[in-house]
Amino acid sequence: MRRQATVLHLDLDAFFAAVEQRDKPSLRGKPVVVGGLGARGVVSTASYEAREYGVRSAMRTAEARARCPHAAYLSGRFDAYRAASRVVMGRLREISPLVEPLSLDEAFVDLAAGETTRDLDLERIRLLAEQVRGDVAERTGGLTASVGIASSKFLAKIASELAKPDGVHVVTPGTELEVLAPLSVRAIPGVGPVTAERLRRLGVHTVADLRGLDLPDLTSLLGSAYGTSLHALARGEDHRAVVAERETKSLSVEDTFETDITDRRILADVATMMSRRVSERLRGNGMSGRTVTLKIRHHDFETHTRSATLAGPTDDARVIARTATGLLAEIDTSSGIRLLGVGMSGMADWVQDDLFAPDDDDPADDAPADDHADPREAAGADDRPPSGATTAAGVDAAAGTGGSTPRTLRARPRWSPGADVVHAEHGPGWVWGSGIGRVTVRFETRHTGPGPVRTFDADDPSLRPGTVEP
């Protein structure tokens, strides 16, 4: 623990969705959901407009559609997210050499390690945080960030949550217990519905209530490791240092669910989504890995990992996902899973592509075109696609309810909703919807106003994938 508030935590607000709103003028101020769009898809990020309807990350996309049917449902553009993340992390490294990225949109900064920040008082630290937020917005074209500053990583992250969205919160040294006291126990990392219910039965609702429990009581209730950790965090005790990235020995993505999940299909979808994120991080670092690890934490906090080592290194999301879901199939999920993670180790800087080329029968290659959703309602468009165009909203009716699509349609190019495209005549735009051999594009960029909508054959030679704008 430090005597000064020198740990900064920055968290970009609704990052994936915010990047989409920035780059797509017609979606600004509208509900946007990024994630898997198929019948078994899972939400990755929801804009604040979508959250007002109860849409949350890790929620099944089908449920999200039921809650907010007029949202724009997009498949995600990791090149754009990585580009924005590099800008933000670069700005943080101007402050201090000790920057610990947690993900594309989140990082800790050790202000005590920076030559110009180590001796700042609280007021100047607050001004620095505001300057960083302003620079992030300017350099990224309008993305907002929430910043928390405190004497430890735990308190800094709590502070950034209190600052959301688009704000700054500084926890003055000596006031940590006062800040934590009124918060729900759910504010402490790892405390989900099951633990919260156990604590509620003991009359514990807030962190102040939790602080009243003795260590033996907590370890008896939650186990030695977790009970000890919770006992310390309730008292604001966190001695972890900010650690800059060193040689990468492994990469992983994990998430704690708001409610324990027993449905194996949902867990498989989440594992697949995480595998894609691991793949993106591998490729972003120019690396590959041989060992896939699945981490699961049961409802009672018992944690297990299972691993499988491949014949050679890969960065292919499909290979990672197949391996991770295969490991998941060996696990009993009937009692509920509260945390799931997918990781990669055994790093290399090369890929043995011939070992991992997808089979002709790979399910990912045979995915029906009706996986694509039509975000036109959220786009607020009064102009409808030309007569005869079939967007994703009408694919199920056209293709039948059996869930299969003729091979002739599957063989055509598929365009994911939200993906960048360029047309030889109309210029840059993004996929608004697709299906039944057609693709509808809205022609606009972050520097234009809302643009017109046009529909083309999916194999139109004038239409090609676009590139991410710097």
TISEKOL-927342 format. One record per residue (C-alpha): residue number from 1; x, y, z. Coordinates in steps of 0.001 Angstrom, whole numbers, m for minus. Layout:
! residues N
R num      c1      c2      c3
R NUM       X       Y       Z
...
! end
This chain:
! residues 470
R num      c1      c2      c3
R   1       0       0       0
R   2    1207    3498    m842
R   3     947    6696    1092
R   4     270    8647   m2093
R   5   m2387    8181   m4764
R   6       5    7162   m7536
R   7   m1804    4272   m9241
R   8   m3955    5286  m12206
R   9   m6526    3012  m13816
R  10   m7975    3955  m17198
R  11  m10974    2173  m18691
R  12  m12387    3091  m22087
R  13  m16174    3389  m21901
R  14  m18161     663  m23755
R  15  m15084     368  m25951
R  16  m16083   m1883  m28867
R  17  m19502    m265  m29203
R  18  m18003    3224  m28856
R  19  m15566    2566  m31714
R  20  m18478    1449  m33894
R  21  m20475    4578  m33026
R  22  m17456    6757  m33742
R  23  m16917    5220  m37178
R  24  m20593    4966  m38119
R  25  m22338    8355  m37799
R  26  m25799    6849  m38260
R  27  m25322    4820  m35046
R  28  m24307    7668  m32771
R  29  m26676    7964  m29843
R  30  m28360    4682  m30830
R  31  m28207    1260  m29134
R  32  m25283    m787  m30460
R  33  m24402   m4379  m29534
R  34  m21133   m6049  m30572
R  35  m20689   m9815  m30380
R  36  m21763  m13105  m31907
R  37  m24783  m12716  m34157
R  38  m25868  m16292  m34736
R  39  m28617  m18127  m32911
R  40  m26085  m19075  m30235
R  41  m24143  m15807  m30208
R  42  m23040  m13969  m27061
R  43  m22809  m10216  m26426
R  44  m19278   m8878  m26118
R  45  m20022   m5174  m25525
R  46  m23182   m3071  m25395
R  47  m23355     690  m25742
R  48  m24800    2687  m22874
R  49  m27948    3223  m24947
R  50  m28380    m572  m25181
R  51  m27636   m1036  m21483
R  52  m30678    1057  m20674
R  53  m32716   m1877  m22025
R  54  m30886   m4395  m19830
R  55  m28391   m5642  m22420
R  56  m25133   m6783  m20814
R  57  m21900   m8514  m21829
R  58  m21921  m12345  m21789
R  59  m25700  m12267  m22359
R  60  m27001  m14455  m25160
R  61  m27573  m12357  m28249
R  62  m31051  m13833  m28593
R  63  m31978  m12423  m25186
R  64  m30393   m9092  m26085
R  65  m32523   m8952  m29249
R  66  m35622   m9626  m27189
R  67  m34757   m6807  m24790
R  68  m33609   m4332  m27437
R  69  m34803   m5415  m30907
R  70  m34092   m2013  m32465
R  71  m30345   m2059  m31652
R  72  m27622   m2395  m34274
R  73  m26085   m5853  m33883
R  74  m22528   m5913  m35254
R  75  m19958   m8689  m35446
R  76  m16957   m6578  m34412
R  77  m13804   m5199  m36085
R  78  m10740   m6061  m34036
R  79   m8368   m4236  m36360
R  80  m10187   m1013  m35495
R  81  m10188   m1819  m31779
R  82   m6465   m2619  m31781
R  83   m5676     585  m33655
R  84   m7556    2681  m31093
R  85   m5973     763  m28220
R  86   m2462    1439  m29527
R  87   m3186    5171  m29495
R  88   m4439    5059  m25908
R  89   m1609    2891  m24593
R  90     879    5141  m26355
R  91    m524    8161  m24533
R  92    m280    6348  m21183
R  93    3363    5469  m21835
R  94    4062    9174  m22236
R  95    3161    9490  m18548
R  96    5152    6594  m17131
R  97    7266    3653  m18315
R  98    5238    1386  m16031
R  99    1997     695  m17905
R 100     197   m2597  m17318
R 101   m2415   m3231  m20022
R 102   m5169   m5568  m18848
R 103   m6945   m5676  m22207
R 104   m7389   m3517  m25284
R 105   m9428    m992  m23321
R 106   m8013   m1063  m19799
R 107   m4655    m423  m18122
R 108   m2917     503  m14882
R 109    m234    3213  m14771
R 110    2335    3686  m11996
R 111    2624    7456  m11693
R 112    5452    7120   m9167
R 113    7657    5678  m11913
R 114    7274    8658  m14240
R 115    9844   11432  m14175
R 116    7213   14160  m14453
R 117    4532   12544  m12301
R 118    6268   11046   m9275
R 119    6003   14171   m7096
R 120    2603   15497   m8125
R 121     111   16529   m5475
R 122   m3522   15452   m5612
R 123   m4738   18510   m7467
R 124   m2123   18191  m10181
R 125   m2820   14459  m10422
R 126   m6478   15243  m11022
R 127   m5528   17784  m13694
R 128   m3257   15178  m15284
R 129   m6126   12688  m15413
R 130   m8377   15247  m17094
R 131   m5634   16040  m19589
R 132   m5188   12344  m20389
R 133   m8917   11937  m20947
R 134   m8935   14951  m23240
R 135   m5937   13672  m25185
R 136   m7527   10228  m25546
R 137  m10710   11767  m26935
R 138   m8752   13983  m29333
R 139   m6330   11327  m30577
R 140   m8938    8590  m30991
R 141  m11580   10734  m32617
R 142  m13964   10998  m29699
R 143  m13624    7875  m27527
R 144  m14232    8549  m23845
R 145  m12412    7094  m20858
R 146  m13031    6826  m17138
R 147  m10015    7314  m14887
R 148   m9538    6306  m11276
R 149   m6523    7186   m9138
R 150   m5738    5750   m5709
R 151   m3042    4249   m3513
R 152   m3491     688   m4862
R 153   m4648   m1139   m7978
R 154   m7827   m2346   m6284
R 155   m8851    1143   m5176
R 156   m7859    2684   m8517
R 157  m10147     250  m10334
R 158  m12952     954   m7875
R 159  m12380    4664   m8488
R 160  m12654    4311  m12257
R 161  m15944    2451  m11799
R 162  m17185    5327   m9647
R 163  m16101    7729  m12415
R 164  m18097    5983  m15173
R 165  m18920    7048  m17690
R 166  m16442    9651  m18920
R 167  m15173   10975  m15600
R 168  m12335   11120  m13073
R 169  m12376    9960   m9459
R 170   m9419   10340   m7091
R 171   m9399    8459   m3783
R 172   m7530   10619   m1286
R 173   m5054    8587     780
R 174   m6542    7906    4186
R 175  m10119    7824    2878
R 176   m9999    4338    1332
R 177  m12168    2708    4003
R 178  m14640    5565    3817
R 179  m14941    5161      45
R 180  m15392    1388     245
R 181  m17789    1275    3196
R 182  m21126    2093    1463
R 183  m20424      38   m1655
R 184  m22223   m3227   m2273
R 185  m20108   m6322   m1684
R 186  m20582   m6948   m5414
R 187  m18101   m4109   m6007
R 188  m15281   m6384   m4844
R 189  m13787   m8405   m7734
R 190  m14999  m11988   m7731
R 191  m18084  m11425   m5597
R 192  m20944  m12639   m7749
R 193  m24589  m13470   m7014
R 194  m23840  m16751   m5232
R 195  m21305  m15243   m2829
R 196  m23450  m12162   m2353
R 197  m26381  m14389   m1386
R 198  m24253  m16333    1093
R 199  m23113  m13087    2660
R 200  m26657  m11683    2677
R 201  m27779  m14602    4810
R 202  m25216  m13415    7347
R 203  m26575   m9882    7177
R 204  m23735   m8643    4977
R 205  m24792   m6269    2214
R 206  m22070   m3617    2036
R 207  m18282   m3619    2257
R 208  m18653   m2073    5724
R 209  m20769   m5073    6756
R 210  m18178   m7422    5297
R 211  m15453   m5708    7263
R 212  m17262   m6777   10425
R 213  m16693  m10481    9718
R 214  m13639  m12138   11230
R 215  m11158  m13917    8991
R 216  m12062  m17407   10344
R 217  m15714  m16735    9488
R 218  m14872  m15795    5916
R 219  m12479  m18689    5299
R 220  m15017  m21101    6759
R 221  m17685  m19739    4425
R 222  m15645  m19228    1250
R 223  m12480  m21254    1615
R 224   m9012  m20257    2736
R 225   m7662  m18494    m359
R 226  m10787  m16602   m1355
R 227  m11835  m15804    2213
R 228   m8396  m14367    2980
R 229   m8408  m12285    m184
R 230  m11885  m10935     523
R 231  m10929  m10102    4112
R 232   m7976   m8005    2870
R 233   m9830   m6244      61
R 234  m12680   m5247    2373
R 235  m10032   m3351    4330
R 236   m8581   m1773    1206
R 237   m5420   m3879    1416
R 238   m3817   m4576   m1947
R 239     m37   m4787   m2268
R 240     181   m5711   m5950
R 241    2644   m3689   m8000
R 242    2001   m2260  m11452
R 243    3993   m4512  m13770
R 244    4865   m3446  m17300
R 245    4627   m6059  m20040
R 246    7699   m8234  m20208
R 247    8409  m11221  m22404
R 248    5030  m12790  m23040
R 249    4893  m16360  m21779
R 250    1141  m16725  m22077
R 251   m1980  m14862  m23128
R 252   m5430  m15375  m21681
R 253   m8914  m13932  m21539
R 254  m11335  m14666  m18728
R 255  m14591  m13313  m17369
R 256  m16704  m13695  m14241
R 257  m20399  m14027  m15023
R 258  m23105  m12024  m13291
R 259  m24972  m15272  m12671
R 260  m23651  m18834  m12638
R 261  m24120  m20547  m16005
R 262  m25073  m24198  m16389
R 263  m26011  m24202  m20096
R 264  m23117  m25877  m21902
R 265  m24067  m24212  m25179
R 266  m23751  m20739  m23694
R 267  m20402  m21650  m22168
R 268  m19207  m22988  m25522
R 269  m20244  m19739  m27196
R 270  m18376  m17703  m24579
R 271  m15294  m19920  m24989
R 272  m15441  m19411  m28746
R 273  m15684  m15640  m28319
R 274  m12745  m15689  m25911
R 275  m10738  m17814  m28340
R 276  m11208  m15146  m30982
R 277   m9958  m12492  m28569
R 278   m6923  m14623  m27674
R 279   m6242  m15093  m31382
R 280   m6435  m11348  m31976
R 281   m3990  m10681  m29146
R 282   m1606  m13336  m30452
R 283   m1635  m11830  m33916
R 284   m1316   m8331  m32515
R 285    1882   m9435  m30750
R 286    3144  m11370  m33767
R 287    3062  m14595  m31767
R 288    1503  m18038  m31705
R 289    1135  m20767  m29099
R 290    1010  m24531  m28773
R 291    m905  m25103  m25535
R 292   m4563  m24153  m25102
R 293   m5735  m23869  m21491
R 294   m9325  m23681  m20291
R 295   m9909  m22222  m16824
R 296  m13197  m22717  m15000
R 297  m14409  m21689  m11566
R 298  m17439  m23472  m10174
R 299  m20236  m21929   m8146
R 300  m18396  m22826   m4921
R 301  m15159  m21139   m6138
R 302  m13384  m24418   m6785
R 303  m11120  m23613   m9719
R 304   m9681  m26012  m12294
R 305   m7673  m25744  m15489
R 306   m7448  m28182  m18363
R 307   m4885  m27965  m21150
R 308   m4205  m29517  m24521
R 309    m964  m29203  m26482
R 310   m1199  m28964  m30245
R 311    1199  m30495  m32762
R 312    2576  m27056  m33591
R 313    2051  m23367  m32805
R 314   m1027  m21554  m34084
R 315   m2816  m18230  m33857
R 316   m5946  m19487  m35625
R 317   m9109  m18638  m33685
R 318  m10917  m21681  m35074
R 319   m8244  m24076  m33884
R 320   m8117  m22458  m30449
R 321  m11914  m22495  m30187
R 322  m12207  m26157  m31250
R 323   m9623  m27132  m28651
R 324  m11143  m25012  m25889
R 325  m14675  m26270  m26489
R 326  m13328  m29821  m26598
R 327  m11818  m29294  m23155
R 328  m15105  m27794  m21985
R 329  m16955  m30933  m23072
R 330  m15032  m32877  m20413
R 331  m16281  m30651  m17573
R 332  m19448  m31093  m15521
R 333  m21236  m27736  m15675
R 334  m24479  m28817  m14021
R 335  m23713  m27083  m10715
R 336  m22977  m23761  m12405
R 337  m19866  m22022  m13720
R 338  m19076  m18538  m12388
R 339  m15823  m17882  m14313
R 340  m14502  m19055  m17658
R 341  m11170  m18332  m19276
R 342   m9230  m19351  m22376
R 343   m5455  m19014  m22550
R 344   m2519  m19819  m24797
R 345    1049  m20701  m23789
R 346    4104  m22370  m25293
R 347    4768  m19215  m27284
R 348    6543  m18948  m30607
R 349    6943  m16247  m33214
R 350    5906  m18483  m36107
R 351    2838  m20444  m37172
R 352    2765  m23972  m38546
R 353     m25  m23210  m40969
R 354    m124  m26529  m42804
R 355   m1073  m28337  m39586
R 356   m4022  m26073  m38949
R 357   m5523  m25348  m42329
R 358   m9318  m25617  m41918
R 359  m10965  m28719  m43290
R 360  m13479  m28360  m46083
R 361  m16110  m29523  m43655
R 362  m15154  m27052  m40932
R 363  m18376  m25733  m39364
R 364  m17062  m22186  m39410
R 365  m16814  m22320  m43185
R 366  m20302  m23750  m43537
R 367  m22025  m21204  m41317
R 368  m25290  m20201  m42960
R 369  m25598  m16700  m44322
R 370  m28512  m16002  m41984
R 371  m26073  m15491  m39114
R 372  m26017  m11838  m40164
R 373  m28340   m9373  m38484
R 374  m29781   m6268  m40036
R 375  m29056   m3139  m37960
R 376  m31096    m813  m40133
R 377  m33662      36  m37476
R 378  m30983    1350  m35132
R 379  m29354    3214  m37978
R 380  m32458    5361  m38130
R 381  m32710    5013  m41900
R 382  m35780    6229  m43674
R 383  m34370    4962  m46958
R 384  m35028    1263  m47415
R 385  m33025   m1132  m49576
R 386  m34031   m1270  m53239
R 387  m36901   m3527  m54166
R 388  m35888   m7181  m54261
R 389  m33080   m6851  m51736
R 390  m33146   m9291  m48847
R 391  m31390   m8186  m45696
R 392  m30637  m10460  m42783
R 393  m33919   m9643  m41078
R 394  m35717  m11623  m43765
R 395  m33295  m14476  m44279
R 396  m34964  m16990  m41974
R 397  m38261  m16667  m43797
R 398  m36620  m16879  m47194
R 399  m34251  m19728  m46404
R 400  m36697  m21739  m44333
R 401  m36777  m22442  m40629
R 402  m34675  m25560  m40747
R 403  m31485  m23568  m40186
R 404  m29765  m24746  m43379
R 405  m28845  m22694  m46412
R 406  m28261  m24086  m49914
R 407  m24598  m24715  m50732
R 408  m24850  m22290  m53670
R 409  m25654  m19457  m51258
R 410  m23047  m20476  m48703
R 411  m20391  m20479  m51413
R 412  m20941  m16784  m52124
R 413  m18937  m14150  m50265
R 414  m20361  m13431  m46835
R 415  m20284   m9964  m45367
R 416  m20416   m9500  m41592
R 417  m22622   m6707  m40250
R 418  m20470   m3715  m39378
R 419  m17493   m4763  m41522
R 420  m15659   m2082  m43500
R 421  m16108   m2208  m47269
R 422  m15202     m97  m50287
R 423  m17215     211  m53488
R 424  m15547    1255  m56726
R 425  m18157    3948  m57362
R 426  m19625    4847  m53969
R 427  m16440    4681  m51899
R 428  m16057    3498  m48274
R 429  m18902    2235  m46115
R 430  m19939    m615  m43856
R 431  m22106   m3705  m44108
R 432  m25618   m2883  m42975
R 433  m27063   m6377  m43540
R 434  m26641   m9430  m45772
R 435  m28267  m12669  m46826
R 436  m29709  m14612  m49776
R 437  m26823  m13592  m51984
R 438  m27243   m9867  m51342
R 439  m25368   m7343  m49221
R 440  m26631   m3947  m48111
R 441  m24088   m1208  m47423
R 442  m24359    2175  m45757
R 443  m21826    4560  m47267
R 444  m20430    6729  m44506
R 445  m17255    7187  m42460
R 446  m16424    8790  m39137
R 447  m15800   12092  m40961
R 448  m19136   12232  m42783
R 449  m22731   12526  m41755
R 450  m25115    9548  m41969
R 451  m24815    8156  m45481
R 452  m27048    6511  m48063
R 453  m27866    2803  m48188
R 454  m27389     652  m51298
R 455  m27840   m3077  m51959
R 456  m25630   m5221  m54233
R 457  m25092   m8830  m55203
R 458  m22857  m10434  m52592
R 459  m20320  m11305  m55296
R 460  m20371   m7880  m56957
R 461  m16777   m7315  m58190
R 462  m17061   m3599  m57430
R 463  m17381   m4314  m53706
R 464  m14394   m5357  m51627
R 465  m13399   m5453  m47939
R 466  m12211   m2107  m46648
R 467   m9302   m1154  m44429
R 468   m9416     402  m40990
R 469   m9006    4144  m41006
R 470   m5977    5266  m38927
! end
